[in-house]
């Protein structure tokens, strides 16, 4: 009975359930955050929303990787890391644009939206915890969500500072920090994917 594959099937089902929940929450918050960020003129919220959109894409890739070969999972993690790196660079460009042309971020919608995003990401992080030391594509989703939590906290702090001081600079600073942090996390994922690619392939995975 130990070789029936029941445990593997159960693990696969659990992974799919968690990734579907994470995908739904991130996609919903990406839409909400984008609208709120646009209306509130917040670089931090827009960066956070784009980060969650990238995460939703990563979770979709993770779902596609379940049950596939180690090589496919390594490539899926590489695609996820590349998307996240592009996002980080894009955020930094947007911060520079807004610093040049000016913006007037509104504090209360920034704080409210970031609190909702934080609650969603903490829920996803708790669901992903059992898989944080799993295969490379699942470790990538853990890293994505961990980055989101840090970004959410930064946006909340910037919103509070805007409410307290009326300055727009906290939003720009947090947006830039999110861009840098996201880029760092992307490089970490790409590094893990490269390291996984150096491992010898199983006989059944070799061409």
C-alpha positions as CSV (number, residue, x, y, z in Angstrom):
1,X,0.0,0.0,0.0
2,X,2.9,2.4,0.6
3,X,3.5,2.5,-3.2
4,X,0.0,3.3,-4.2
5,X,0.8,7.0,-4.9
6,X,-2.1,8.2,-2.6
7,X,0.2,10.5,-0.6
8,X,1.5,12.1,-3.8
9,X,-2.0,12.6,-5.1
10,X,-3.1,14.2,-1.8
11,X,-0.1,16.6,-1.9
12,X,-0.9,17.6,-5.5
13,X,-4.6,18.2,-4.6
14,X,-3.5,20.4,-1.6
15,X,-1.1,22.3,-3.8
16,X,-3.8,23.0,-6.4
17,X,-6.3,24.2,-3.8
18,X,-3.8,26.6,-2.2
19,X,-2.6,28.0,-5.5
20,X,-6.2,28.5,-6.8
21,X,-7.0,30.4,-3.6
22,X,-3.9,32.5,-3.9
23,X,-4.5,33.2,-7.6
24,X,-8.1,34.4,-6.9
25,X,-7.1,36.6,-4.0
26,X,-4.2,38.2,-5.8
27,X,-6.1,38.8,-9.0
28,X,-8.9,40.5,-7.1
29,X,-6.6,42.7,-5.1
30,X,-4.6,43.6,-8.2
31,X,-7.8,45.0,-9.8
32,X,-8.9,46.8,-6.5
33,X,-5.4,48.1,-5.8
34,X,-4.9,49.4,-9.4
35,X,-8.2,51.3,-9.2
36,X,-7.5,52.7,-5.8
37,X,-3.9,53.6,-6.7
38,X,-5.0,55.5,-9.8
39,X,-7.7,57.4,-7.9
40,X,-5.5,58.1,-5.0
41,X,-2.5,59.0,-7.2
42,X,-0.4,56.6,-5.2
43,X,2.8,55.1,-6.7
44,X,3.0,52.8,-3.7
45,X,-0.5,51.3,-4.3
46,X,0.1,51.0,-8.0
47,X,3.4,49.2,-7.4
48,X,1.7,46.9,-4.9
49,X,-1.2,46.2,-7.3
50,X,1.2,45.3,-10.1
51,X,3.1,43.1,-7.7
52,X,0.0,41.2,-6.9
53,X,-0.9,40.9,-10.6
54,X,2.6,39.4,-11.2
55,X,1.9,37.1,-8.3
56,X,-1.4,35.9,-9.8
57,X,0.6,35.1,-13.0
58,X,3.1,33.2,-10.9
59,X,0.4,31.2,-9.2
60,X,-1.1,30.3,-12.6
61,X,2.3,29.1,-13.7
62,X,2.7,27.2,-10.5
63,X,-0.7,25.4,-11.2
64,X,0.5,24.5,-14.6
65,X,3.8,23.1,-13.1
66,X,2.0,20.7,-10.7
67,X,2.6,17.1,-11.7
68,X,5.1,18.1,-14.4
69,X,8.8,17.3,-14.6
70,X,11.5,19.0,-12.4
71,X,12.8,20.6,-15.5
72,X,9.4,22.2,-16.3
73,X,9.1,23.4,-12.7
74,X,12.6,25.0,-12.9
75,X,11.6,26.8,-16.1
76,X,8.3,27.9,-14.5
77,X,10.2,29.4,-11.6
78,X,12.5,31.1,-14.1
79,X,9.6,32.7,-16.0
80,X,8.1,33.8,-12.6
81,X,11.4,35.5,-11.6
82,X,11.8,37.2,-15.0
83,X,8.2,38.6,-14.8
84,X,8.9,39.9,-11.2
85,X,12.2,41.5,-12.3
86,X,10.5,43.3,-15.2
87,X,7.8,44.5,-12.7
88,X,10.4,45.9,-10.3
89,X,12.2,47.8,-13.0
90,X,8.8,49.1,-14.3
91,X,7.9,50.4,-10.8
92,X,11.2,52.2,-10.5
93,X,10.6,53.9,-13.9
94,X,7.1,55.0,-12.8
95,X,8.4,56.4,-9.5
96,X,10.9,58.5,-11.5
97,X,8.1,59.7,-13.8
98,X,5.9,60.8,-11.0
99,X,8.7,62.4,-9.2
100,X,9.4,64.5,-12.3
101,X,5.8,65.4,-13.3
102,X,4.4,65.5,-9.7
103,X,1.5,63.8,-7.9
104,X,-0.8,64.4,-5.0
105,X,-1.4,61.1,-3.2
106,X,-4.4,60.8,-0.9
107,X,-3.7,59.1,2.4
108,X,-6.9,57.4,3.6
109,X,-7.6,55.2,0.5
110,X,-3.9,54.2,0.5
111,X,-4.1,53.0,4.1
112,X,-7.5,51.3,3.7
113,X,-6.6,49.4,0.5
114,X,-3.2,48.4,1.8
115,X,-4.8,47.0,4.9
116,X,-7.1,44.8,2.8
117,X,-4.2,43.7,0.7
118,X,-2.2,42.8,3.8
119,X,-5.0,40.7,5.2
120,X,-5.3,38.8,1.9
121,X,-1.5,38.2,1.7
122,X,-1.3,37.0,5.3
123,X,-4.0,34.5,4.6
124,X,-2.2,33.3,1.5
125,X,1.1,33.2,3.4
126,X,-0.4,31.0,6.0
127,X,-1.8,28.6,3.4
128,X,1.6,28.4,1.6
129,X,3.6,27.9,4.8
130,X,3.6,24.0,4.5
131,X,5.1,24.3,1.0
132,X,7.8,26.9,1.7
133,X,10.5,24.3,1.6
134,X,9.0,22.3,-1.3
135,X,10.0,22.2,-4.9
136,X,11.4,25.3,-6.6
137,X,8.1,26.5,-8.2
138,X,6.4,26.4,-4.7
139,X,9.3,28.1,-3.0
140,X,8.9,30.9,-5.6
141,X,5.3,31.4,-4.7
142,X,6.3,31.6,-1.0
143,X,8.9,34.3,-1.8
144,X,6.3,36.2,-3.9
145,X,3.9,36.4,-1.0
146,X,6.5,37.2,1.6
147,X,7.5,40.2,-0.6
148,X,3.9,41.2,-0.8
149,X,3.5,41.4,3.0
150,X,6.6,43.6,3.3
151,X,5.3,45.8,0.5
152,X,1.8,46.1,2.1
153,X,3.4,47.3,5.4
154,X,5.4,49.9,3.6
155,X,2.4,51.2,1.8
156,X,0.5,51.5,5.0
157,X,3.3,53.4,6.6
158,X,3.5,55.8,3.6
159,X,-0.3,56.4,3.8
160,X,-0.1,57.2,7.5
161,X,2.8,59.6,6.9
162,X,0.8,61.3,4.1
163,X,-2.2,61.7,6.4
164,X,0.0,63.1,9.1
165,X,2.2,65.5,7.1
166,X,0.5,66.0,3.7
167,X,3.8,65.3,1.9
168,X,3.8,63.2,-1.3
169,X,7.4,62.0,-0.8
170,X,6.6,59.0,1.5
171,X,4.6,57.5,-1.3
172,X,7.4,58.0,-3.8
173,X,10.0,56.6,-1.4
174,X,7.9,53.5,-0.6
175,X,7.2,53.0,-4.3
176,X,10.9,53.0,-5.0
177,X,11.6,50.7,-2.1
178,X,9.0,48.2,-3.3
179,X,10.5,48.3,-6.7
180,X,14.0,47.6,-5.3
181,X,12.7,44.8,-3.0
182,X,10.7,43.2,-5.7
183,X,13.8,43.2,-8.0
184,X,15.8,41.6,-5.2
185,X,13.2,38.9,-4.7
186,X,13.1,38.3,-8.5
187,X,16.9,37.8,-8.5
188,X,16.6,35.3,-5.6
189,X,14.0,33.3,-7.6
190,X,16.1,33.3,-10.7
191,X,19.1,32.2,-8.7
192,X,17.1,29.2,-7.2
193,X,15.9,28.3,-10.7
194,X,19.5,28.3,-12.0
195,X,20.7,26.2,-9.1
196,X,17.8,23.7,-9.7
197,X,18.7,23.6,-13.3
198,X,22.3,22.5,-12.5
199,X,21.1,19.4,-10.7
200,X,21.2,16.1,-12.7
201,X,17.9,15.3,-14.4
202,X,16.2,12.1,-13.5
203,X,16.6,9.4,-16.2
204,X,12.9,9.7,-17.2
205,X,13.3,13.5,-17.7
206,X,16.4,13.3,-20.0
207,X,15.9,13.8,-23.7
